[in-house]
Amino acid sequence: MTQDGMARWPHIFSQFRLGTLDLPNRTVVAPMTRISADADGVATEQMAAHYADFARGGFALIITEGTYTDTAESQGYRDQPGIVTPEQIAGWRRVVEAVHAADGRIVLQLMHAGALVQENRYTDDTIAPSAILPVGDMAARYYGDGPFKMPREMTRDEIVEVIASFERAADNAMAAGFDGVEIHGANGYLPVQFLTPETNTRADEYGGSLENRLRFHREIMVAVVRGLAGRGIAGMRISQSRTNDHNYKWQGGVEDARTIFAALAADGVDYIHVSTHQGLVEEFGSGRTLAGLAREFSGVPVIGCGKLEDPLS
């Protein structure tokens, strides 16, 4: 970070405390799918060098690419990293050590693809809250081709097991030395599939009202906090848009935002990470961006991601 930059944008380069982490500035590396792990989901030396470069460049916090939480249905892409096996934990430990050696801080993003699977080395089965075919097609940049598969509706026992997998993954992330974890509750993946009425037509306690559809996010949040056991920070990434539907909006507007953000704060989140391809656009006629609504209704620190083109904003 240059002295000129620090002088021009002091709000960006001021120190900040995020949960238990003292950050030297407010710059964050967003999670970016890289499909660069090995075929067994183990992080590579190339990945260690990649993330360490950001730390050496002065970024205060690094959020990793989405990492799968079980050796069942959670993997979404070819060569995606996992945090399940001893080998995967050891691979990530090498990444963490490289980042820490460069005086950086790093959190692991935990992800379950749900119905949006492009390739899974463990199974051909895909699961979702309801057996509804996802809109859109797979992304060629991630080796996908054609429409998604029809998912199978999850049983209650499977829901319980997926939530438990996030708790184990959080514990494994601590074993690898991470400074915390972030739940990928955005961009159309499994938590969003529960939250969205078009993909969740369940008639049990996980479907119907917004409070019921939000239950999956909340139970994963509580499980992750339990898995961390005070050893690291816990974040949640949230979006309206989905990888297969960029224009999707919450049906209830501001009231949906109020319910969602307040609930996550009550469940122990240290920060909310708002992702939007629209950037600093006002939402729902509220006079606020989605990040602004998150800050207003949660009271916790908010990370903004997507089309942030003006440092003065």
C-alpha positions as CSV (number, residue, x, y, z in Angstrom):
1,M,0.0,0.0,0.0
2,T,1.5,3.4,-1.0
3,Q,1.6,6.5,1.2
4,D,-0.3,8.3,-1.6
5,G,-3.1,5.8,-1.5
6,M,-3.3,5.9,2.3
7,A,-3.5,9.7,2.1
8,R,-6.2,9.8,-0.6
9,W,-8.4,7.0,0.9
10,P,-7.9,7.0,4.7
11,H,-11.2,5.3,5.3
12,I,-10.0,2.3,3.3
13,F,-6.6,2.1,5.0
14,S,-7.6,2.7,8.6
15,Q,-7.2,-0.1,11.1
16,F,-10.2,-2.2,12.0
17,R,-11.2,-4.9,14.5
18,L,-13.2,-7.7,13.0
19,G,-14.3,-10.1,15.7
20,T,-11.1,-11.1,17.4
21,L,-8.9,-10.0,14.5
22,D,-7.0,-6.7,14.4
23,L,-6.8,-5.8,10.8
24,P,-4.3,-3.2,9.5
25,N,-6.7,-1.8,7.0
26,R,-10.2,-2.5,5.5
27,T,-9.2,-4.3,2.2
28,V,-10.4,-7.8,1.7
29,V,-9.7,-10.4,-1.0
30,A,-13.0,-11.8,-2.1
31,P,-13.5,-15.6,-2.5
32,M,-12.9,-16.5,-6.2
33,T,-13.4,-20.0,-7.6
34,R,-10.1,-21.1,-9.0
35,I,-10.5,-24.9,-9.7
36,S,-6.8,-25.3,-9.0
37,A,-6.7,-27.9,-6.2
38,D,-5.6,-31.4,-7.2
39,A,-8.1,-34.1,-8.2
40,D,-8.4,-35.2,-4.6
41,G,-9.4,-31.8,-3.4
42,V,-6.0,-31.0,-1.8
43,A,-4.7,-27.4,-1.9
44,T,-1.5,-27.1,-3.9
45,E,1.8,-25.2,-3.5
46,Q,0.6,-22.9,-6.3
47,M,-2.5,-22.0,-4.2
48,A,-0.2,-21.3,-1.2
49,A,1.9,-18.9,-3.4
50,H,-1.3,-17.3,-4.8
51,Y,-2.8,-16.5,-1.5
52,A,0.5,-15.4,0.1
53,D,1.0,-12.9,-2.7
54,F,-2.2,-11.1,-1.6
55,A,-0.9,-10.9,2.0
56,R,2.5,-9.5,0.8
57,G,0.5,-7.0,-1.2
58,G,-1.0,-5.6,1.9
59,F,-4.5,-7.0,1.9
60,A,-5.8,-7.1,5.5
61,L,-8.0,-10.2,5.1
62,I,-8.2,-13.1,2.5
63,I,-11.3,-15.2,2.0
64,T,-10.5,-18.4,0.2
65,E,-12.4,-19.9,-2.7
66,G,-15.5,-22.0,-1.8
67,T,-14.4,-25.3,-0.2
68,Y,-16.6,-28.4,0.1
69,T,-17.6,-29.8,3.4
70,D,-18.1,-33.5,2.9
71,T,-17.2,-36.3,0.6
72,A,-20.8,-36.8,-0.5
73,E,-22.9,-34.2,-2.5
74,S,-21.2,-30.9,-1.5
75,Q,-18.6,-30.6,-4.2
76,G,-19.6,-28.4,-7.1
77,Y,-16.6,-28.2,-9.5
78,R,-13.7,-30.1,-10.8
79,D,-10.5,-29.6,-8.9
80,Q,-12.4,-27.8,-6.1
81,P,-10.6,-28.0,-2.7
82,G,-12.2,-29.8,0.3
83,I,-11.7,-29.6,4.1
84,V,-12.7,-33.1,5.0
85,T,-9.8,-35.6,4.7
86,P,-6.5,-35.4,6.6
87,E,-4.7,-34.7,3.3
88,Q,-7.1,-31.8,2.5
89,I,-6.5,-30.3,6.0
90,A,-2.8,-30.6,5.6
91,G,-2.9,-29.0,2.2
92,W,-4.8,-26.0,3.5
93,R,-2.4,-25.8,6.5
94,R,0.4,-25.2,4.0
95,V,-1.6,-22.3,2.5
96,V,-2.4,-20.8,5.9
97,E,1.3,-21.0,7.0
98,A,2.4,-19.2,3.8
99,V,-0.2,-16.4,4.4
100,H,0.7,-16.1,8.0
101,A,4.4,-15.9,7.2
102,A,3.5,-12.9,5.0
103,D,1.7,-11.3,7.9
104,G,-1.7,-12.0,6.4
105,R,-5.0,-13.2,7.9
106,I,-7.1,-15.8,6.1
107,V,-10.6,-17.4,6.5
108,L,-11.9,-20.5,4.8
109,Q,-15.1,-20.2,2.8
110,L,-17.3,-23.3,3.3
111,M,-19.6,-24.2,0.5
112,H,-22.2,-26.8,-0.5
113,A,-23.3,-26.6,-4.1
114,G,-26.7,-28.4,-3.6
115,A,-28.4,-28.6,-7.0
116,L,-25.7,-26.4,-8.8
117,V,-23.2,-29.2,-9.3
118,Q,-21.0,-29.2,-12.4
119,E,-18.7,-32.0,-11.3
120,N,-18.5,-34.1,-8.2
121,R,-15.8,-36.9,-7.9
122,Y,-17.7,-38.7,-5.1
123,T,-21.2,-39.1,-6.6
124,D,-23.5,-38.5,-9.5
125,D,-26.3,-37.7,-7.1
126,T,-27.4,-34.1,-6.5
127,I,-29.5,-32.8,-3.7
128,A,-31.7,-29.8,-3.0
129,P,-34.5,-28.7,-0.7
130,S,-37.0,-29.7,-3.5
131,A,-36.7,-31.7,-6.7
132,I,-36.7,-28.7,-9.0
133,L,-34.5,-28.3,-12.0
134,P,-32.2,-25.3,-11.7
135,V,-32.6,-22.5,-14.3
136,G,-29.8,-21.8,-16.7
137,D,-26.8,-23.9,-17.8
138,M,-23.5,-24.9,-16.3
139,A,-20.5,-22.5,-16.8
140,A,-18.0,-23.5,-19.4
141,R,-15.2,-21.7,-17.5
142,Y,-15.6,-24.3,-14.8
143,Y,-15.7,-27.2,-17.2
144,G,-19.5,-27.4,-17.2
145,D,-21.7,-28.1,-20.2
146,G,-25.4,-28.0,-20.8
147,P,-28.2,-27.9,-18.2
148,F,-27.9,-28.9,-14.6
149,K,-29.1,-32.3,-13.4
150,M,-32.5,-32.7,-11.7
151,P,-31.7,-32.8,-8.0
152,R,-33.3,-35.2,-5.4
153,E,-35.3,-33.7,-2.5
154,M,-33.3,-33.9,0.7
155,T,-34.7,-35.9,3.6
156,R,-34.7,-34.4,7.1
157,D,-31.9,-36.7,8.1
158,E,-29.9,-35.5,5.2
159,I,-30.5,-31.9,6.2
160,V,-29.2,-32.7,9.7
161,E,-26.1,-34.4,8.2
162,V,-25.3,-31.5,5.9
163,I,-25.5,-29.0,8.9
164,A,-23.2,-31.3,10.9
165,S,-20.8,-31.4,8.0
166,F,-20.4,-27.6,8.3
167,E,-19.7,-27.9,12.0
168,R,-17.0,-30.6,11.3
169,A,-15.6,-28.4,8.5
170,A,-15.3,-25.4,10.8
171,D,-13.4,-27.6,13.3
172,N,-11.1,-28.9,10.5
173,A,-10.5,-25.3,9.4
174,M,-9.2,-24.5,12.9
175,A,-7.0,-27.6,12.8
176,A,-5.5,-26.2,9.6
177,G,-4.8,-22.9,11.4
178,F,-7.3,-20.6,9.7
179,D,-8.3,-17.4,11.4
180,G,-12.0,-18.1,10.9
181,V,-14.5,-19.4,8.3
182,E,-17.2,-17.9,6.1
183,I,-20.3,-19.8,5.1
184,H,-21.2,-19.5,1.5
185,G,-24.8,-18.6,1.9
186,A,-25.0,-16.7,-1.4
187,N,-25.0,-17.0,-5.2
188,G,-27.6,-19.8,-5.6
189,Y,-25.8,-22.6,-3.7
190,L,-27.6,-24.9,-1.2
191,P,-28.5,-22.3,1.5
192,V,-30.0,-20.0,-1.1
193,Q,-31.9,-22.9,-2.6
194,F,-33.6,-23.2,0.8
195,L,-34.2,-19.5,1.1
196,T,-35.7,-19.1,-2.4
197,P,-39.4,-20.0,-2.8
198,E,-38.9,-21.0,-6.4
199,T,-36.5,-23.7,-5.4
200,N,-38.0,-24.6,-2.1
201,T,-41.6,-26.0,-2.1
202,R,-41.2,-28.0,1.1
203,A,-44.2,-28.3,3.4
204,D,-42.1,-29.0,6.6
205,E,-40.3,-26.6,8.9
206,Y,-37.8,-25.7,6.2
207,G,-40.3,-24.5,3.7
208,G,-43.2,-22.0,3.4
209,S,-42.6,-18.8,5.3
210,L,-39.4,-16.7,5.1
211,E,-38.6,-17.7,8.7
212,N,-38.8,-21.4,7.7
213,R,-36.9,-21.0,4.5
214,L,-34.2,-19.1,6.4
215,R,-33.9,-21.9,9.0
216,F,-31.2,-23.7,7.0
217,H,-28.9,-20.6,6.9
218,R,-29.5,-20.1,10.7
219,E,-28.8,-23.7,11.7
220,I,-25.6,-23.8,9.7
221,M,-24.6,-20.5,11.3
222,V,-25.1,-21.9,14.8
223,A,-23.3,-25.2,13.9
224,V,-20.3,-23.3,12.5
225,V,-20.0,-21.1,15.6
226,R,-20.2,-24.3,17.7
227,G,-17.5,-25.9,15.5
228,L,-15.2,-22.9,15.9
229,A,-15.6,-23.0,19.7
230,G,-14.2,-19.5,20.0
231,R,-11.0,-20.2,18.1
232,G,-11.9,-18.1,15.0
233,I,-14.3,-15.6,13.5
234,A,-17.5,-16.6,11.7
235,G,-18.9,-14.9,8.6
236,M,-21.8,-15.4,6.2
237,R,-21.8,-14.4,2.6
238,I,-25.3,-13.3,1.4
239,S,-26.6,-12.3,-2.0
240,Q,-29.9,-11.9,-3.9
241,S,-28.5,-12.8,-7.3
242,R,-27.5,-16.3,-8.2
243,T,-24.8,-17.7,-10.5
244,N,-27.6,-19.0,-12.7
245,D,-29.9,-15.9,-12.3
246,H,-28.1,-12.6,-11.8
247,N,-31.3,-10.6,-11.7
248,Y,-33.1,-12.3,-8.8
249,K,-34.4,-10.1,-6.0
250,W,-35.9,-11.0,-2.6
251,Q,-39.7,-10.9,-3.0
252,G,-40.3,-9.1,0.3
253,G,-37.9,-6.3,-0.3
254,V,-36.8,-4.3,2.7
255,E,-38.7,-6.5,5.2
256,D,-37.0,-9.6,3.9
257,A,-33.6,-7.9,4.3
258,R,-34.6,-6.9,7.9
259,T,-35.5,-10.5,8.8
260,I,-32.5,-12.1,7.2
261,F,-29.8,-9.7,8.5
262,A,-31.2,-9.5,12.0
263,A,-31.5,-13.3,12.3
264,L,-27.8,-13.8,11.3
265,A,-26.7,-11.3,13.8
266,A,-28.7,-13.1,16.5
267,D,-27.1,-16.4,15.6
268,G,-23.5,-15.2,16.3
269,V,-22.1,-14.0,13.0
270,D,-19.0,-11.8,13.3
271,Y,-19.5,-10.2,9.9
272,I,-21.9,-10.3,6.9
273,H,-20.4,-10.4,3.4
274,V,-22.8,-8.9,0.9
275,S,-22.2,-10.0,-2.7
276,T,-23.9,-8.1,-5.6
277,H,-22.9,-7.7,-9.2
278,Q,-24.8,-4.3,-9.1
279,G,-22.4,-2.8,-6.6
280,L,-23.6,0.4,-4.9
281,V,-27.1,0.4,-6.4
282,E,-30.0,1.4,-4.1
283,E,-32.2,-1.5,-3.2
284,F,-36.0,-1.6,-2.9
285,G,-36.4,2.2,-2.9
286,S,-34.9,2.2,0.5
287,G,-32.2,4.8,0.0
288,R,-29.7,2.1,1.0
289,T,-27.5,-0.4,-0.9
290,L,-27.9,-4.0,0.1
291,A,-24.7,-3.7,2.2
292,G,-26.2,-0.6,3.8
293,L,-29.3,-2.6,4.7
294,A,-27.2,-5.3,6.2
295,R,-25.3,-2.9,8.4
296,E,-28.5,-1.2,9.5
297,F,-30.4,-4.4,10.4
298,S,-27.6,-6.5,11.7
299,G,-25.4,-4.1,13.6
300,V,-22.3,-6.1,12.7
301,P,-19.4,-5.3,10.3
302,V,-20.3,-5.7,6.6
303,I,-18.0,-6.6,3.7
304,G,-19.1,-5.3,0.3
305,C,-18.2,-7.2,-2.9
306,G,-19.0,-6.5,-6.5
307,K,-18.6,-3.5,-8.8
308,L,-16.9,-1.3,-6.2
309,E,-15.4,1.0,-8.7
310,D,-15.2,4.3,-6.7
311,P,-12.9,4.2,-3.6
312,L,-14.6,7.4,-2.2
313,S,-17.9,5.5,-1.9
